[in-house]
Amino acid sequence: MDFSQICELPAIGPTREKTGKIMKGFPLFINLYSMWIDSISDFQDISFDAIKKMNEKTALMGGEISPEKYKEIYNIWIETYSDIFKEFLRSGHFARDNGKFMSGLIDVQKYNREMLEENILKPMNMPTSTDIDELNRELYSLKKTMRELTRKIDELSTE
């Protein structure tokens, strides 16, 4: 199913503005989900490569199974998987995909914060992050003014 068509449906009715804002979130969530699936697919491909190399290395280990052989197989397994995953995690492909995923995650978090503020905090008359930022700026300004006035009072009292 093509989800992009869902995102393009026009909002109608008395709640069209709110519906329109909610519909803007669908592409963000679909994009994040798509990037997550791509990441899982990459790790699955890497895991299959590791299994193939593991099988190649252990195929020649015929004979009787002993505790020493199990230990050798275990060491080969650790070495093979570590090497393959280290190489993948250091690749530009992984860094690029991880950057895209984090960017998408930040976009979704920002959207969720906006929806939370608009649909829950504002109707309940609770302070939003914008309100808190405003208060912090005002508090900073008041403290700065207070320090300046205190300094001027000290200067005048010493004269």
C-alpha positions in Angstrom: 0.0 0.0 0.0 1.3 3.5 -0.9 1.1 5.5 2.3 2.0 8.8 0.6 -1.6 9.0 -0.7 -3.0 8.9 2.8 -0.8 11.8 3.7 -2.2 13.9 0.8 -5.9 13.5 1.8 -7.4 17.0 2.3 -8.7 17.8 5.8 -12.4 18.6 5.8 -15.0 19.5 8.4 -15.0 21.5 11.6 -11.7 19.9 12.8 -9.9 20.4 9.5 -7.1 22.5 11.0 -6.3 20.0 13.7 -6.7 17.1 11.3 -4.4 18.8 8.8 -1.7 19.2 11.5 -2.1 15.6 12.5 -1.8 14.4 8.9 1.5 16.3 8.5 2.9 13.8 11.0 2.2 10.7 8.9 5.1 11.3 6.4 7.5 11.7 9.4 6.4 8.5 11.0 6.5 6.6 7.7 9.9 8.0 6.9 11.2 7.0 10.3 9.7 3.5 10.0 11.2 3.1 6.5 14.7 4.1 7.8 14.3 1.7 10.7 13.4 -1.2 8.3 16.4 -0.3 6.1 18.7 -0.5 9.2 17.2 -3.9 10.2 17.7 -5.1 6.6 21.4 -4.0 6.7 22.0 -5.8 10.0 20.3 -8.9 8.6 22.5 -8.9 5.5 25.6 -8.5 7.7 24.4 -11.4 9.9 24.0 -13.6 6.8 27.5 -12.7 5.6 28.9 -13.6 9.0 27.0 -16.9 8.9 28.4 -17.7 5.4 32.0 -16.9 6.5 31.5 -18.9 9.7 30.4 -21.9 7.7 33.3 -21.5 5.3 35.8 -21.5 8.2 34.2 -24.4 10.1 33.4 -26.6 7.1 36.9 -28.0 7.0 36.8 -29.0 10.7 35.6 -32.6 10.2 36.1 -35.4 12.6 35.1 -36.1 16.1 33.4 -33.4 18.2 35.3 -32.7 21.4 35.3 -29.8 24.0 38.4 -28.4 22.3 36.6 -28.3 18.9 33.7 -26.5 20.5 36.1 -24.0 22.0 37.8 -23.6 18.6 34.4 -23.1 16.9 33.4 -20.6 19.5 36.6 -18.6 19.0 36.1 -18.7 15.2 32.5 -17.5 15.7 33.5 -14.6 17.9 36.4 -13.6 15.6 34.3 -13.8 12.5 31.3 -11.9 13.8 33.4 -9.2 15.5 35.4 -8.6 12.4 32.4 -8.3 10.1 30.4 -6.1 12.5 33.4 -3.8 13.2 33.9 -3.3 9.6 30.2 -2.5 9.0 29.9 -0.2 12.0 33.0 1.8 10.8 31.6 2.1 7.3 30.3 5.3 5.7 27.1 3.5 4.8 26.3 2.8 8.5 27.2 6.3 9.5 25.0 7.8 6.8 22.1 5.6 7.6 22.4 6.2 11.3 22.5 10.0 10.7 19.4 9.8 8.6 17.6 7.7 11.2 18.6 10.1 14.0 17.5 13.1 11.9 14.1 11.4 11.3 13.8 10.5 15.0 14.4 14.1 16.0 11.8 15.3 13.5 9.3 12.8 15.0 10.1 13.9 18.5 9.7 17.6 17.6 6.4 16.9 15.9 5.2 14.9 19.0 6.3 17.7 21.3 4.3 20.2 19.2 1.2 18.0 19.2 1.5 17.4 22.9 1.8 21.1 23.6 -1.0 22.1 21.3 -3.5 19.3 22.1 -2.9 18.6 25.7 -0.9 21.3 27.5 -2.5 24.4 26.1 -6.1 23.2 26.6 -5.3 22.2 30.2 -3.7 25.7 30.7 -0.3 24.0 31.5 2.9 25.8 30.6 4.5 24.8 27.3 8.2 24.8 26.5 7.8 28.2 24.8 6.2 29.6 28.0 9.1 28.1 30.1 11.7 29.5 27.7 10.1 32.9 28.0 10.1 32.8 31.8 13.8 31.7 31.8 14.7 34.7 29.6 12.7 37.0 31.8 14.3 35.6 34.9 17.8 36.0 33.4 17.0 39.6 32.5 15.7 40.3 36.0 18.8 38.8 37.6 21.1 40.8 35.3 19.2 44.0 36.1 19.4 43.1 39.8 23.2 42.6 39.7 23.6 45.9 37.8 21.4 47.8 40.3 23.3 46.2 43.3 26.6 47.2 41.7 25.4 50.8 41.2 24.1 50.9 44.8 27.4 49.7 46.1 29.3 52.3 44.0 27.0 55.1 45.3 27.2 54.0 48.9 31.0 54.0 48.8 31.1 57.6 47.4 
